[in-house]
Amino acid sequence: MKFLLPLLCVGIVFAANHHGLTLDQISTMIIGNMDKNADGNITVEEIDTEFVTNYDHDGDGCVTMHEFTHQWNLDYHDDHHASEGMFHHLDITTDGCLKKDDLGMHHMAMDTDNDNTVTGAEFTAWLHHVHPDRFGHGGR
């Protein structure tokens, strides 16, 4: 019993996802949220719509780190550290604000076959590459 408590504490500290979701499961959830026409592909317009509708809480055209981490934690159950890491990765312009420019650049990086749409497989591969916990608990 005295060995179980420290092991449990270590598991809690290093687990990036509070519900034990893998990156593949998180990817499926994200795709489901973004793919508004359910065609299995994500367009840059669908990414923009997702961020404007669900992440830009005050409607000012800028998704702040606070807005992003709040919504990401709520939707995908990552811990605060992992959510902040995702925000910093997404914020290519490093201005503390996710805007269409940032998201468009990521869409280009996701679209490995350059057909202007991102398949579920392309998105999942990208998420495995960029998620702060890609090698840890949520990265299985």
Solvent accessible surface area in square Angstrom, and as a share of the most:
residue,aa,sasa,rsa
1,M,187,0.84
2,K,163,0.69
3,F,164,0.69
4,L,103,0.51
5,L,113,0.56
6,P,74,0.46
7,L,123,0.61
8,L,101,0.50
9,C,64,0.38
10,V,77,0.44
11,G,39,0.37
12,I,120,0.61
13,V,108,0.62
14,F,144,0.60
15,A,23,0.18
16,A,8,0.06
17,N,2,0.01
18,H,129,0.58
19,H,119,0.53
20,G,28,0.27
21,L,30,0.15
22,T,28,0.16
23,L,0,0.00
24,D,70,0.36
25,Q,88,0.39
26,I,0,0.00
27,S,0,0.00
28,T,96,0.56
29,M,69,0.31
30,I,2,0.01
31,I,28,0.14
32,G,56,0.54
33,N,54,0.28
34,M,14,0.06
35,D,15,0.08
36,K,115,0.49
37,N,99,0.51
38,A,89,0.69
39,D,78,0.41
40,G,40,0.38
41,N,41,0.21
42,I,0,0.00
43,T,34,0.20
44,V,48,0.27
45,E,111,0.50
46,E,16,0.07
47,I,4,0.02
48,D,23,0.12
49,T,63,0.36
50,E,2,0.01
51,F,12,0.05
52,V,89,0.51
53,T,94,0.55
54,N,49,0.25
55,Y,4,0.02
56,D,11,0.05
57,H,91,0.40
58,D,98,0.51
59,G,62,0.60
60,D,91,0.47
61,G,52,0.50
62,C,24,0.15
63,V,5,0.03
64,T,48,0.28
65,M,63,0.28
66,H,144,0.64
67,E,11,0.05
68,F,0,0.00
69,T,5,0.03
70,H,96,0.43
71,Q,24,0.11
72,W,10,0.04
73,N,41,0.21
74,L,111,0.55
75,D,33,0.17
76,Y,3,0.01
77,H,45,0.20
78,D,1,0.01
79,D,29,0.15
80,H,102,0.45
81,H,144,0.64
82,A,1,0.01
83,S,0,0.00
84,E,47,0.21
85,G,24,0.23
86,M,2,0.01
87,F,2,0.01
88,H,111,0.50
89,H,74,0.33
90,L,8,0.04
91,D,7,0.04
92,I,75,0.38
93,T,65,0.38
94,T,116,0.68
95,D,72,0.38
96,G,39,0.37
97,C,12,0.07
98,L,2,0.01
99,K,84,0.36
100,K,128,0.54
101,D,100,0.52
102,D,0,0.00
103,L,8,0.04
104,G,19,0.18
105,M,75,0.34
106,H,9,0.04
107,H,10,0.05
108,M,140,0.63
109,A,64,0.50
110,M,8,0.04
111,D,8,0.04
112,T,104,0.60
113,D,87,0.45
114,N,124,0.64
115,D,76,0.39
116,N,121,0.62
117,T,35,0.20
118,V,0,0.00
119,T,46,0.26
120,G,22,0.21
121,A,79,0.61
122,E,19,0.09
123,F,4,0.02
124,T,31,0.18
125,A,64,0.49
126,W,24,0.08
127,L,0,0.00
128,H,56,0.25
129,H,133,0.59
130,V,10,0.06
131,H,1,0.00
132,P,53,0.33
133,D,21,0.11
134,R,89,0.32
135,F,181,0.76
136,G,31,0.30
137,H,59,0.26
138,G,1,0.01
139,G,13,0.13
140,R,156,0.57
